[in-house]
Amino acid sequence: MRVHDKEPIGQALRRFKKLIERSGMQKELRAHQYYEKPCEQRRRAQLRKQKAARKAMMTPKV
């Protein structure tokens, strides 16, 4: 990322944070910050699927 001439450092930092967030790197870093057992990964994935299915059932079809 390039900082533009006469760009305040705060604004450049904000642009950098948004760039990192959009790229998905922040999420990836958080996921690898601590070791998670494979059974816990499967459990979280299953809960995520159940939540999505529940949400799909609750939203009214137009």
Secondary structure, 3 states (H helix, E strand, C coil): CCCCCCCCHHHHHHHHHHHHHHHCHHHHHHHCCCCCCHHHHHHHHHHHHHHHHHHHHHCCCC
